[in-house]
């Protein structure tokens, strides 16, 4: 009976992944191996079940890697990949530099205040993501709140909207909770007696932090970095609203190919290639099962 229950418990997550991840991914993968066409839907080949085995054979014969060859030949796609990974990596580093002190400070507060601060970190999720990004347009535009505040201080105005700096600012703001919460979960579980022991053995506060606290928090750093880097690499809303036409990221490329150019195979190939690039850090993280957050 217990064995049947354990099998059922393992079957449900597998079924969920098969329906909502594996099957959609196979559809996207099939589209990436297709060719664009002036039809509806705008791609070929299409499986004709009425022809039986001959239809399946013609369908498989019509699949090719032509779209992937086109991606490697066009400099635009390579520049979009490099730009997306660079911006996502830079934003992840900034998030770590900002989020770690926040999480560390929260864990050093009294328990009642600690709960309030954690709630303050989660509070932005109660507002629509799109509305929060639109608010940054009102702040960063030339006649916005930021330049009004700088003018009141006698400082010259800055032009941040439609720039990479605005994209980084929007990404850091939007994904900060995803960095703070894993770090807080790890730091909050650390035994303070370990740091006290290091101090008793002659370590300075800074040395005790780097030799005890930070190494024990590496699982939280890795989890927060993955939670932020992976979605930011394919982000569309923030670059589109804050970056303007000068900021090139894969999310915008996929949207343009899918809706503007109606090139579904190219959009699917870009998405599959992005997923392939993001699998690498996930596998590196999963190779360390003993360091997972407990």
C-alpha positions, 0 to 999 in steps of 0.5 A: 500500500505504501509503495503504491502511494509513493508511486502515485506521489512520484507519478503526479509531478511527472505527469504535471511536467509532461503536460505543462513542460515536455509537451509544449517544448516538443511543440516548440521544437517541432516548430523550430524544425519547420519552414516558414510559409505564407499560410495559416498556420504560417509554417510547413510541414503539417501532419496529415493523419488522413494519409496514414503512414505516408503522411507521417513519413512526409511530415518527418522528411519535411523537418530540417535544421534550416532555421538554426543555420539561418540563426547562426548566419545572421549576426542579429541573433548572435548579438541578441544572445550575447546582449541578453546574457551580458545584461542578465549576468550584470543584473544578477551581480547587482542583485547579489550585491544589493540583496545579500546585505538586505537578507543579512540585515533582516536575519539580524533583526528581532523576530517580530521585526524580521517578519515585517521586513520579509513582508515588505520584500514580498509586498511589491508582488501584490501589485501588477508587474506591468504597472510597476514597470510603467511607474518607472517610466514616470520616474525616469522620463526626461520630465519625470520624478527623478529629474524633478528631484535632481532639479530641486537639489540644483543638479543637472538632469539625467536621461536614463529612459530608453537606455541599458541603465534603465533596463538594469534598474528595472530588472534589479527592482523587479527581481530583487525579492527572488534574490533576497528570499533564498538568501534569507532562507539560508542565512536565517537557518545558520547557527550563530554559535559558529560565528561566535566560535570564530570570534573566540578563536581570534577572527575579526568580524569581517574574517568571520563573515568571509570564512563562516557566514558567506561559505554557508550561504553559497546555496542561497547565492546559487539559488537566488542567482538561478531564480533571477538570471534564467527569467531575466535572460528571456525578459521582454517587458522590461527591455521593451518599456525601459530600453527602447529600440537600442536595447537588444534582448532575446525576448524582444527578438522572439516577440518580433519574429512571432508577431511582427514577422510571423516567422514562427519557426525562427521564433521557436528556434531562438527560444529553443537555443535560449533554453539550451544555453540556460540548461548549463547553469541549471545542470551545474547547480544540480551537480551539487545535491549536498549543497541544496537549501535545507 
